[in-house]
Amino acid sequence: MKKKHTAIIDVRIQSDDFDVTKENKKLQNDEPGAIVNFVGIVRGFDEKKNESIKSLTLEHYPGMTELEIENIVNESCERWRISGVTVIHRIGKLLPSDQIVFVGVASKHRQDSFDACNFVMDWLKTKAPFWKIEDDGNKKKWVEFNSLDNDAVKKWKV
């Protein structure tokens, strides 16, 4: 039997940038003992291909993407005692050093926040339906699935 959770969940897909400080303030509603964040940044260089990246364009499937992220977050709420989770994922054209994703998790104890944040981010990379196009200035190409992301979620399977 899964435990019932009462965490406040906020999932947003948006083109606008986000303010990490403001997002953390929102997570403080239940007076948590810990807030853990992950902020993903657009890289300007692909080390594997030894190529620069001028921009990254993200597309998603509205409705389906939010639902899949909510499912991931709900699973984290069933595994750990957390009071709040915020996931913000940006879409549209982003440039190197732009913020692309925010995952914030609040809980009474730090380990729950660390584990839940890591869990959400690992599954977000593999299950949330986003499509990415890299532009190196000469050509645009779809970003291929990264098998390392698939390996990362293996530790969460029960």
C-alpha positions in Angstrom: 0.0 0.0 0.0 1.4 3.4 -1.0 1.3 6.2 1.6 -0.8 9.3 1.0 1.2 12.4 0.5 0.3 16.0 1.1 3.1 17.8 -0.6 2.4 21.0 -2.5 3.3 20.3 -6.2 4.0 22.9 -8.8 4.8 21.8 -12.4 5.3 24.5 -15.0 6.4 24.4 -18.7 7.3 27.9 -19.8 9.4 30.0 -22.1 10.2 32.6 -19.5 13.3 32.3 -17.2 12.8 31.6 -13.5 14.2 33.1 -10.4 15.7 30.4 -8.1 15.4 32.6 -5.0 11.7 33.3 -5.5 11.1 29.6 -6.2 12.9 28.6 -2.9 10.8 31.2 -1.0 7.6 29.5 -2.3 8.9 26.1 -1.1 9.3 27.5 2.5 5.5 27.5 3.2 5.6 24.4 5.4 8.7 25.5 7.3 10.9 22.8 5.9 14.3 21.9 7.4 15.8 21.5 4.0 15.4 22.6 0.4 17.4 21.0 -2.3 17.6 22.4 -5.9 18.9 21.3 -9.2 19.3 24.0 -11.9 20.2 22.8 -15.4 22.1 25.2 -17.6 22.4 25.2 -21.4 25.9 24.2 -22.3 27.8 26.0 -25.1 29.9 23.1 -26.0 29.3 19.4 -26.7 32.4 17.6 -25.4 31.5 14.3 -27.1 31.2 15.8 -30.5 33.8 18.5 -29.9 31.4 21.1 -31.3 30.1 24.5 -30.0 26.4 25.0 -29.5 25.0 28.4 -30.4 21.4 27.6 -29.2 19.2 24.8 -28.0 15.5 24.8 -28.9 13.1 22.7 -26.8 9.7 21.5 -27.9 7.1 19.5 -25.9 3.8 17.9 -26.1 1.4 20.2 -24.1 -0.6 18.3 -21.6 1.3 15.1 -21.9 4.5 16.6 -20.7 3.0 18.1 -17.6 1.2 14.9 -16.8 4.3 12.8 -17.1 6.2 15.2 -14.8 3.4 15.2 -12.3 3.5 11.3 -12.3 7.3 11.5 -11.6 6.8 14.0 -8.8 3.9 12.0 -7.3 6.1 8.9 -7.2 8.8 10.9 -5.4 6.2 12.0 -2.8 5.2 8.4 -2.2 8.9 7.4 -1.6 10.0 10.3 0.6 8.5 12.6 3.2 8.6 15.8 1.3 6.4 18.9 1.8 6.8 20.6 -1.6 8.2 20.0 -5.1 8.5 22.5 -7.9 9.6 21.5 -11.4 10.0 24.2 -14.0 11.1 23.3 -17.5 11.7 25.9 -20.2 10.8 25.5 -23.8 11.7 27.6 -26.9 15.0 28.8 -28.1 17.7 29.0 -25.3 21.3 30.2 -25.5 24.4 28.9 -23.7 24.3 29.7 -20.0 20.5 30.1 -20.0 18.7 28.2 -17.2 16.7 25.3 -18.7 15.3 23.3 -15.7 14.6 23.8 -12.0 13.8 21.1 -9.6 13.2 22.2 -6.0 12.3 19.8 -3.2 11.4 20.8 0.4 11.3 18.4 3.4 11.8 18.3 7.2 15.1 16.4 6.7 17.8 16.9 4.1 18.2 13.3 3.0 14.6 13.2 1.8 15.1 16.4 -0.2 18.4 15.2 -1.7 17.0 11.8 -2.7 13.7 13.1 -4.1 15.4 15.9 -6.1 17.8 13.4 -7.6 15.0 10.9 -8.4 12.9 13.6 -10.1 15.8 14.9 -12.2 16.9 11.4 -13.2 13.4 10.4 -14.4 12.7 13.8 -15.9 15.6 13.2 -18.3 14.3 9.9 -19.5 10.5 10.0 -19.3 9.3 13.6 -19.9 8.5 14.1 -23.5 10.8 16.9 -24.7 12.5 17.2 -28.0 15.7 19.2 -28.4 17.3 20.7 -31.4 20.9 21.9 -31.2 22.2 24.7 -33.6 26.0 24.9 -34.0 25.7 28.0 -36.3 26.0 25.9 -39.4 23.4 23.2 -39.0 20.5 22.2 -36.7 20.2 18.6 -35.5 18.0 16.7 -33.1 19.6 15.7 -29.8 19.8 12.0 -29.5 18.8 10.0 -26.5 21.7 9.7 -24.0 22.1 6.1 -22.7 23.8 7.5 -19.5 20.4 9.0 -18.5 18.9 5.5 -18.8 21.6 4.1 -16.7 21.0 6.7 -14.0 17.4 5.6 -13.4 18.3 2.0 -12.8 19.2 2.8 -9.2 15.6 3.9 -8.5 13.9 0.7 -9.8 12.4 -1.4 -7.0 
